[in-house]
C-alpha cells in the first residue's frame, strides 16, 4: 500500500534547514520576483515566500505555495544560489502531509488517486495504456532490443497527444530503429506528483518502474516528455540506478546526421520553436530541436524574443498541470501572442504539457486560424 502522508517532522526540519540557508544567503534583492512569469499575469512573490519560509512564518493553507511552476528562471538568475524550487516543494510536502489543499489545487487529489490505482494521473485503465500503438509497427520491448520507447502518460491516453506517439513510432520505424514499448507494465515517471509534494507516491512509482526496467533488461530509454527525461536522468539516480536516457529531439537529430532519416519533402511554413523549461533551462537541450528544424527543406525558422535560456514557461510545470489556472493567468496565452507576433504560422515544441496548454490557449483565444501547434515529431513525419 502506498503511503499518502509525508513525514511531517522530516519536512519541517528540511524547511528549517533550507530556511536557514535562505537567511544566510538570500539578499532579498527581489530578482526572483522581477523575472518570475507570474508577474506578467498576476501577483506572486517568490522573495516573500522564501523570506517567510526562512523565519518559519509560511502558512501552508495559502494558495501561494502552489504557484511556482518550477520553470527554473529564478534559480538560474539568483545571485546567491537560493534553492527556490526545492524550498517550495518542501512546503508542499508539508501541506500534502496535512491534507491541506486550496480549491484550485484539489484536482491534485484525483491525479494522486489515479496514479495509485492505475499508474497514471487520469485514472484510466492500465490495461489500455498501449492502445495508441494498435495498427502501428510497434512491438513489445524485449531485452535484445536497442531501445525502450517510453511515451509517458499523456501520449498514452490523451487523444491529441496519441498523435505524437504515433508520429514518433512512425519516425523510428522509418529509420530502422529496433525499439519496443512496455505498455501496461510501465507507470507514470512520477515527476509532476513529486513537485506537488507527494514524495511517498513518487518513490512508489519510481521503484516500480525501476524494477520493471531491470527485469526486462532495459538499458537505454527514449522519452517524448522533458519531464520524463529530467526524472529518469537526474532523479532516478537517487535509487542508485543509471539508465541511458535520450529525449526524442536528441535522438532524431542523431538519426538525421547519421543518414538514417531522409528529409525529402518541403515544409514551406514560418515556424517558431518554444523551449520547454525541463528540456532547456533544466537540461540544456537547445540546439538539437533547432538543428532538426533547420534541416527541413522550405521551413523558415523564426526565433521569438524570449527563447533558449530566456524562454517563457508554458505554466504547467511544478505539478500545475493538475491544478486550475484562470484564463487570465495562463502564461501559455502570452506565449501564443509572442509566436503570432513574431510572424510564425506554426508553433513547434517538444513537450506534451506545452502542446496541451498551447492547444487549449488556441481555442480560448480563438486562434484556430492564426497558428498551428505541432510537436516536432509531427512536423518531421510530414517531410520524411
matplotlib code that plots the C-alpha trace (Angstrom):
import matplotlib.pyplot as plt

x = [0.0, 1.3, 1.9, -0.1, 1.2, 4.6, 6.8, 5.8, 8.7, 11.2, 9.6, 9.7, 13.4, 14.0, 12.3, 14.2, 17.5, 16.6, 15.3, 18.5, 20.4, 17.9, 18.5, 22.2, 22.5, 19.3, 20.0, 16.3, 17.2, 13.9, 15.4, 13.4, 10.2, 11.2, 11.9, 9.1, 6.5, 3.7, 4.3, 3.3, -0.2, -0.9, 0.7, 3.1, 6.3, 8.9, 11.1, 8.3, 7.7, 11.4, 11.6, 8.6, 10.0, 13.3, 11.7, 9.0, 6.2, 4.7, 1.1, 0.6, -3.1, -2.4, -2.6, 0.8, 2.9, 1.4, 2.0, 5.6, 5.8, 9.4, 10.5, 13.9, 14.3, 14.7, 17.2, 19.2, 19.3, 19.7, 23.0, 23.2, 22.1, 19.0, 17.1, 13.6, 12.1, 13.4, 12.0, 8.6, 8.3, 9.2, 6.3, 4.0, 5.2, 4.1, 0.7, 0.2, 1.0, -1.7, -4.1, -4.3, -5.4, -6.8, -9.8, -7.6, -5.3, -7.9, -7.6, -4.2, -6.1, -7.8, -4.4, -2.9, -5.8, -5.3, -1.6, -2.1, -4.7, -3.7, -0.2, -1.4, -2.9, -6.0, -7.2, -7.5, -7.2, -3.6, -4.6, -5.3, -2.0, -0.6, -3.8, -2.3, 0.1, -2.7, -2.2, 1.3, 4.7, 5.3, 6.5, 6.6, 10.0, 12.4, 15.9, 17.7, 16.2, 18.2, 15.9, 12.8, 10.4, 8.6, 5.8, 4.6, 1.0, -0.2, 1.0, -0.6, -4.0, -4.7, -6.4, -4.4, -1.0, -1.6, -0.9, 2.6, 3.2, 2.1, 4.4, 7.3, 6.7, 6.5, 9.8, 11.6, 10.3, 11.3, 14.8, 15.0, 15.4, 14.9, 12.6, 9.7, 7.3, 6.3, 2.7, 0.7, 3.9, 5.0, 3.9, 4.0, 7.5, 6.2, 7.7, 4.6, 3.2, 6.6, 6.5, 3.1, 4.7, 3.7, 7.1, 5.9, 3.8, 6.7, 9.0, 6.5, 6.1, 9.8, 10.7, 8.0, 9.4, 13.0, 12.1, 10.3, 13.2, 15.7, 13.6, 13.1, 16.8, 16.3, 19.5, 18.5, 15.3, 13.9, 11.3, 9.0, 8.4, 11.1, 9.7, 10.3, 13.7, 14.6, 13.2, 14.9, 18.2, 18.5, 16.2, 16.0, 19.8, 18.7, 17.8, 21.3, 20.3, 21.7, 19.9, 21.0, 18.3, 17.6, 15.0, 13.3, 14.7, 18.3, 17.8, 16.1, 18.9, 21.4, 19.4, 19.3, 23.1, 23.8, 21.8, 19.1, 16.4, 16.0, 14.0, 12.6, 9.6, 9.3, 7.6, 7.0, 5.9, 7.2, 7.9, 9.0, 10.3, 9.3, 11.9, 10.2, 11.6, 12.6, 14.3, 16.0, 16.8, 16.9, 18.9, 20.5, 18.9, 18.5, 20.4, 19.1, 15.5, 16.6, 19.0, 16.2, 14.0, 16.9, 17.4, 13.8, 13.6, 11.5, 11.0, 11.7, 12.8, 11.9, 13.0, 10.8, 12.4, 12.3, 14.0, 16.5, 17.5, 15.0, 12.1, 8.7, 7.3, 4.0, 2.8, 2.2, 5.4, 5.8, 2.7, 0.4, -0.7, -3.2, -4.3, -6.8, -5.4, -7.8, -7.6, -6.3, -3.3, -2.1, 1.4, 0.7, -1.7, 1.2, 3.4, 0.9, 0.7, 4.5, 4.6, 2.0, 3.7, 6.9, 5.2, 5.1, 2.4, 3.3, 4.4, 6.6, 7.7, 8.7, 6.8, 3.3, 2.5, 3.3, 1.4, -1.7, -1.5, -1.0, -3.8, -6.1, -5.0, -5.6, -9.2, -9.7, -8.2, -9.9, -6.6, -7.6, -6.9, -4.0, -1.5, -1.0, 0.5, 2.8, 5.2, 8.5, 7.9, 4.6, 6.4, 9.2, 6.8, 5.3, 8.7, 10.2]
y = [0.0, 3.4, 5.9, 9.1, 11.2, 12.9, 12.5, 15.9, 16.2, 15.5, 18.1, 20.7, 20.0, 20.2, 23.6, 24.8, 23.8, 25.3, 28.4, 28.7, 28.8, 31.4, 33.7, 33.3, 33.7, 35.5, 39.1, 39.9, 41.6, 40.7, 39.5, 36.3, 38.4, 40.6, 37.6, 35.3, 34.7, 35.1, 38.8, 39.1, 37.8, 38.2, 38.5, 36.2, 36.9, 34.2, 36.6, 36.9, 33.2, 32.4, 35.1, 33.6, 30.1, 31.3, 32.5, 29.8, 32.1, 30.4, 29.4, 26.2, 26.9, 29.7, 29.1, 31.0, 27.9, 26.1, 28.9, 28.1, 26.2, 25.1, 26.9, 27.5, 31.2, 32.4, 29.6, 30.4, 34.2, 34.1, 35.8, 33.7, 30.2, 30.0, 26.8, 28.2, 25.2, 22.9, 25.1, 25.4, 21.6, 21.2, 23.4, 21.5, 18.2, 19.6, 20.8, 17.4, 15.6, 17.5, 17.2, 20.9, 21.8, 25.1, 24.9, 25.4, 22.6, 19.9, 18.2, 17.0, 14.6, 13.0, 12.7, 11.1, 8.6, 7.7, 7.2, 5.0, 2.8, 2.7, 4.2, 7.2, 10.6, 10.3, 7.2, 5.4, 1.6, 0.4, -2.4, 0.1, 2.1, 0.7, 1.1, 4.1, 1.7, -0.5, -0.9, 0.7, -1.1, -1.2, -4.3, -5.2, -4.5, -7.4, -7.4, -7.8, -4.6, -1.4, 1.0, 1.2, 3.9, 5.4, 7.6, 8.6, 9.2, 12.0, 10.3, 7.0, 8.4, 11.9, 11.8, 14.8, 13.5, 10.0, 11.5, 12.5, 8.9, 7.6, 10.1, 9.1, 5.4, 6.2, 8.0, 5.3, 2.6, 4.6, 4.9, 1.2, 1.6, -1.6, -0.4, -1.6, -0.4, -1.8, -0.7, -1.7, -2.6, 1.0, 3.6, 7.4, 8.6, 10.5, 13.9, 16.0, 14.4, 14.8, 18.5, 18.7, 17.3, 13.7, 12.2, 8.8, 8.3, 9.4, 6.9, 4.1, 4.8, 5.2, 1.9, 0.0, 1.5, 0.7, -2.9, -3.3, -1.8, -4.1, -7.2, -6.5, -5.7, -2.1, -0.1, 2.8, 4.8, 7.1, 9.6, 12.2, 14.3, 16.6, 15.8, 12.1, 12.9, 15.0, 12.5, 9.4, 11.1, 13.2, 11.9, 8.1, 8.1, 8.7, 5.0, 4.0, 3.2, 4.6, 4.2, 5.8, 8.4, 10.3, 12.8, 12.3, 15.6, 14.5, 11.0, 12.2, 14.7, 11.9, 9.8, 12.6, 13.3, 9.5, 9.5, 7.1, 9.6, 11.4, 14.6, 14.5, 16.8, 20.6, 22.3, 25.8, 27.5, 30.0, 28.2, 29.2, 26.8, 27.0, 25.8, 23.7, 24.5, 21.0, 20.4, 23.8, 25.6, 22.4, 20.2, 22.5, 20.9, 23.8, 23.0, 19.6, 20.6, 23.7, 21.5, 19.3, 22.2, 23.8, 20.7, 20.6, 21.9, 25.0, 25.6, 29.2, 29.2, 32.3, 33.0, 34.7, 37.5, 35.2, 31.9, 29.4, 30.2, 33.1, 31.1, 31.9, 28.9, 27.5, 27.4, 23.7, 22.6, 22.1, 19.9, 22.7, 20.5, 19.1, 22.5, 25.0, 28.2, 31.1, 32.0, 35.5, 33.9, 31.4, 32.0, 30.0, 32.7, 35.2, 32.7, 32.3, 36.0, 36.2, 33.4, 35.1, 38.5, 37.0, 36.1, 32.4, 30.1, 27.1, 27.0, 23.9, 22.4, 19.0, 18.6, 17.2, 19.7, 22.6, 21.1, 20.6, 24.1, 25.8, 23.9, 25.0, 28.5, 28.5, 27.6, 30.1, 32.9, 32.0, 31.5, 28.4, 30.1, 32.2, 29.5, 25.7, 23.8, 20.9, 18.6, 18.4, 14.8, 15.7, 18.2, 15.7, 12.9, 15.1, 15.5, 12.1]
z = [0.0, -0.9, 1.9, 1.5, 4.3, 4.2, 7.3, 8.8, 11.3, 8.5, 6.2, 9.0, 9.5, 5.8, 5.6, 8.7, 7.1, 3.8, 5.5, 7.4, 4.2, 2.8, 5.9, 5.4, 1.7, 0.3, -0.5, -0.6, -3.9, -5.5, -8.7, -8.4, -8.5, -11.4, -13.7, -12.5, -15.3, -12.7, -12.5, -16.2, -15.4, -11.7, -8.3, -6.7, -4.7, -4.5, -2.5, 0.1, 0.2, 0.7, 3.5, 5.3, 5.0, 6.4, 9.5, 9.8, 9.0, 5.9, 6.2, 4.3, 3.8, 1.3, -2.4, -2.9, -2.1, -5.1, -7.7, -8.6, -11.9, -11.4, -14.6, -13.1, -14.1, -10.5, -9.7, -12.8, -12.1, -8.3, -7.3, -4.1, -5.3, -3.1, -3.9, -4.6, -6.2, -3.5, -0.8, -2.5, -2.9, 0.8, 1.8, -0.5, 1.1, 4.5, 3.1, 1.4, 4.6, 6.5, 3.6, 3.1, -0.5, -1.6, -4.0, -7.1, -6.0, -5.2, -8.6, -7.5, -5.2, -8.3, -10.0, -6.9, -6.8, -10.5, -10.0, -7.0, -8.6, -12.3, -12.6, -14.5, -13.3, -15.5, -13.7, -17.0, -17.1, -17.0, -19.4, -22.3, -21.9, -25.2, -27.3, -29.0, -30.8, -32.3, -36.1, -35.9, -36.3, -32.6, -30.7, -27.1, -25.7, -25.4, -23.8, -27.1, -28.5, -28.9, -27.1, -24.9, -26.1, -23.0, -24.3, -20.9, -19.6, -21.9, -25.1, -24.0, -23.0, -24.3, -27.8, -29.0, -27.7, -29.1, -32.4, -31.2, -30.0, -33.4, -35.2, -33.1, -33.8, -37.5, -37.5, -35.5, -37.9, -40.9, -39.6, -38.9, -35.1, -33.1, -30.4, -28.2, -25.5, -22.1, -22.3, -19.2, -17.4, -17.1, -14.6, -14.8, -14.2, -11.1, -11.8, -11.5, -8.4, -6.7, -7.4, -5.7, -2.5, -2.6, -2.1, -1.0, -4.1, -6.3, -4.7, -5.1, -8.8, -9.3, -7.6, -9.6, -12.9, -11.9, -11.0, -14.4, -16.3, -14.7, -15.0, -18.7, -19.4, -20.3, -20.8, -22.9, -22.6, -25.2, -24.0, -25.5, -22.4, -21.0, -17.6, -18.0, -19.3, -16.3, -13.8, -15.3, -15.9, -12.8, -10.1, -10.5, -9.8, -6.2, -6.2, -7.2, -10.8, -14.0, -17.3, -20.5, -21.3, -24.5, -25.4, -28.8, -30.2, -29.4, -30.8, -34.1, -34.6, -34.4, -36.8, -39.4, -39.0, -39.4, -42.7, -41.3, -41.9, -45.3, -45.4, -48.9, -48.7, -48.3, -45.3, -46.7, -43.5, -41.0, -37.7, -34.3, -31.7, -28.0, -25.5, -22.8, -19.3, -18.4, -21.7, -21.9, -18.7, -16.6, -19.0, -21.6, -24.7, -27.1, -30.3, -31.3, -31.8, -33.8, -35.7, -36.8, -38.0, -39.8, -41.9, -43.1, -46.7, -47.1, -43.4, -42.2, -38.5, -36.6, -33.1, -30.5, -28.4, -25.4, -26.5, -25.3, -21.7, -21.6, -22.9, -21.3, -19.3, -20.5, -16.9, -16.4, -14.7, -10.9, -10.8, -12.1, -14.9, -12.4, -10.9, -12.1, -13.6, -14.6, -18.3, -17.4, -15.5, -18.2, -19.4, -22.5, -23.8, -23.7, -25.5, -28.3, -28.7, -28.9, -31.5, -33.7, -33.2, -34.5, -37.7, -37.3, -38.8, -36.7, -33.0, -32.6, -29.3, -27.8, -24.6, -24.0, -21.3, -23.7, -26.6, -24.4, -22.9, -26.3, -27.9, -25.0, -25.4, -29.1, -28.5, -25.7, -27.7, -30.9, -32.7, -34.6, -37.9, -36.7, -35.7, -35.6, -32.7, -33.5, -31.7, -33.5, -34.4, -36.2, -38.4, -39.2, -40.1, -42.8, -44.6, -44.5]

ax = plt.figure().add_subplot(projection="3d")
ax.plot(x, y, z, "-o")
ax.set_aspect("equal")
plt.show()
